[in-house]
Amino acid sequence: MLSAYRRKKRSRIPHSAIELSLLLDLPLIRSLLHRPNPRRLTDRPLVVPFAGNYAGICSHLSEAAEMSTKGNWSPPAVSGRLFTLGLVASWYSSNIGVLLLNKYLLSNYGFKYPIFLTMCHMTACSLLSYVAIAWMRVVPMQAVRSRLQFAKIVALSLVFCGSVVSGNVSLKYLPVSFNQAVGATTPFFTAVFAYIMTVKRESWITYVTLIPVVAGVIIASGGEPSFHLFGFIMCIGATAARALKSVLQGILLSSEGEKLNSMNLLLYMAPIAVVLLLPATLVMEQNVVGITLALAREDIKIIWYLLFNSALAYFVNLTNFLVTKHTSALTLQVLGNAKGAVAVVVSILIFKNPVTVTGMFGYTITAIGVILYSEAKKRNK
């Protein structure tokens, strides 16, 4: 009696589903319930692999079908946008995070060894680049094809080391907000080096847009309460070296056989940078390893700070590469310009460094000049 009742109850599910599919006119449900021999439909009852209310499941199916017919349901596009937003957020977080942590270690925490800190960064970049390219295959590995190409990479590594070390030294003496204001003058130095080394001339309007870039930094320097001359010189040197590396890279690795993407270039530059920085830190920062170990005995957090900071330095390069790959050049320019402003605001909120109206006015002029320069370059292409 009980088994007959169960068969009767189970046999009603297909009939109600067929009626519902006819009512909603859903070809998908009708095709799922279709059988070659209709007379055997009741002999082989449909087992619904869902728990809960069958009517509720059918209502969800009808809503999904209605959304698909209206064109509002596009999971791949939504997931793609979320992925890009996640990359941008990771790029911002890693870039601003490593900048603020460098400032904290070198200025607030009292770890006064910028060359050793840079060497830790390059060591992490060497190891993690190899893992990402050789094991995880984030990008195909590109081989160095000649001694000449290797010599060019060594030259780039030397300039790269000078840029990073000078930037870290400047953070010992300057607040992050002023450091970012000076760093925004990179387009000025890029235009100067490009003209000197390649005799490449830009349009007159492009050079005009560089005037507010430089003028803003001059104004910001006059209104900076924490101005330090040596820190300012090191920051200018870091900015100039960063621009020089960009121009040199375009000259030295311009042929098709020598071009390397940024991930492979980092894979080869980072170990060379470690070799260059090791003697420098041993001579200029004597007994830095012993001092670091002594600090670790008092506060083990210094080890975790160094490890996390070094890993973050690699993820700055990784996320920059991925954002460049998954966005347009215009989007990257806008994001890059906004990133400096976000870093300034976050650093002021965290470190509470004093700012003046004159300093913020100067930085604003510089930022506007950078935007105008980017627009002028884009229109002249």
Residue pairs with C-beta under 8 A, 6 or more apart in sequence:
7 45
10 45
10 46
10 47
11 42
11 45
13 45
13 46
13 48
13 54
14 33
14 41
14 42
14 45
14 46
16 54
17 29
17 33
17 46
17 54
17 58
18 30
18 33
20 29
20 58
21 29
21 30
21 33
22 30
24 62
24 65
26 61
26 62
26 65
28 61
28 65
29 58
29 61
33 46
35 41
35 44
48 54
48 57
50 57
64 73
67 73
83 326
84 326
84 327
87 319
87 322
87 323
87 326
88 323
88 327
88 335
90 315
90 319
91 316
91 319
91 320
91 322
91 323
91 335
91 339
92 335
92 339
92 342
94 312
94 315
94 316
94 319
95 316
95 319
95 320
95 339
95 343
96 339
96 342
96 343
96 346
97 312
98 309
98 312
98 313
98 316
99 171
99 176
99 179
99 343
99 347
100 176
100 343
100 346
100 347
100 350
100 351
101 305
101 308
101 309
101 312
102 117
102 168
102 171
102 309
103 171
103 175
103 176
103 347
103 351
104 305
105 111
105 117
105 305
105 306
105 309
106 112
106 114
106 117
106 168
106 171
106 172
107 171
107 172
108 351
109 302
109 305
111 117
111 292
111 295
111 302
111 305
112 172
113 281
113 285
113 288
113 291
113 292
114 165
114 168
114 169
114 171
114 172
115 165
115 168
115 277
115 280
115 281
115 284
115 285
116 281
116 285
116 288
116 289
116 292
117 168
117 306
117 309
118 161
118 164
118 165
118 168
118 273
118 277
119 273
119 274
119 277
119 278
119 281
120 306
120 309
120 310
121 164
121 309
121 310
121 313
121 314
122 161
122 164
122 270
122 271
122 273
122 274
122 277
123 270
123 274
123 310
124 310
124 311
124 313
124 314
125 266
125 270
125 313
125 314
125 317
126 267
126 270
126 271
126 274
128 311
128 314
128 318
129 263
129 266
129 267
129 270
129 314
130 267
132 138
132 139
132 263
132 318
133 139
133 140
133 141
133 263
133 264
133 267
134 141
138 263
138 318
139 261
139 263
139 264
139 321
141 264
141 267
142 260
142 261
142 264
144 150
144 153
144 268
145 257
145 258
149 253
149 258
150 268
152 252
152 253
152 258
153 265
153 268
153 269
153 272
154 272
155 248
155 252
156 245
156 248
156 249
156 252
156 253
156 265
156 269
157 268
157 269
157 272
157 273
157 276
158 276
159 241
159 244
159 245
159 248
160 241
160 245
160 269
160 273
161 273
161 276
161 277
162 237
162 238
162 241
163 238
163 241
163 242
163 245
164 238
164 273
165 238
165 277
165 280
166 234
166 235
166 237
166 238
166 241
167 179
167 183
167 234
167 235
167 238
167 242
169 231
169 234
170 179
170 182
170 231
170 232
170 234
170 235
170 238
171 179
171 231
172 231
173 228
173 230
173 231
173 234
174 182
174 226
174 227
174 228
174 231
174 232
174 235
175 224
175 226
175 347
175 351
175 353
176 343
176 344
176 347
176 351
176 353
177 344
177 347
177 348
177 353
177 355
177 359
177 363
178 220
178 221
178 224
178 226
178 227
178 235
178 359
179 235
180 340
180 343
180 344
180 347
180 363
181 216
181 217
181 220
181 344
181 359
181 362
181 363
181 366
182 217
182 232
182 235
182 236
182 239
183 235
183 238
183 239
183 242
183 340
184 213
184 216
184 217
184 340
184 363
184 366
184 367
184 370
185 213
185 214
185 217
185 239
185 366
186 239
186 242
186 243
187 210
187 213
187 243
187 370
187 373
187 374
188 210
188 213
188 214
188 243
189 239
189 240
189 242
189 243
189 244
190 243
190 246
190 247
191 202
191 206
191 207
191 210
192 243
193 240
193 243
193 244
193 247
194 200
194 247
195 201
195 202
197 247
197 248
197 251
198 247
198 250
198 251
202 376
202 377
202 380
203 376
203 380
205 376
205 380
206 373
206 376
206 377
206 380
209 369
209 372
209 373
209 375
209 376
210 369
210 373
211 369
212 365
212 366
212 368
212 369
212 372
213 366
213 369
213 370
213 373
214 369
215 362
215 365
215 366
215 369
216 362
216 363
216 364
216 365
216 366
216 367
216 368
216 369
217 362
217 366
218 362
219 358
219 359
219 361
219 362
219 365
220 358
220 359
220 360
220 361
220 362
220 363
220 366
221 227
221 232
221 362
222 358
222 362
223 356
223 357
223 358
223 359
223 361
223 362
224 356
224 359
225 354
225 355
225 356
225 359
226 353
226 354
249 265
252 258
253 259
253 260
253 265
260 268
261 321
262 317
262 320
262 321
262 324
263 317
263 318
263 321
266 317
281 288
282 288
292 302
292 306
295 302
296 302
296 303
323 332
323 335
324 332
327 335
330 378
333 374
333 378
337 367
337 370
337 371
337 374
340 367
341 367
344 363
347 353
348 355
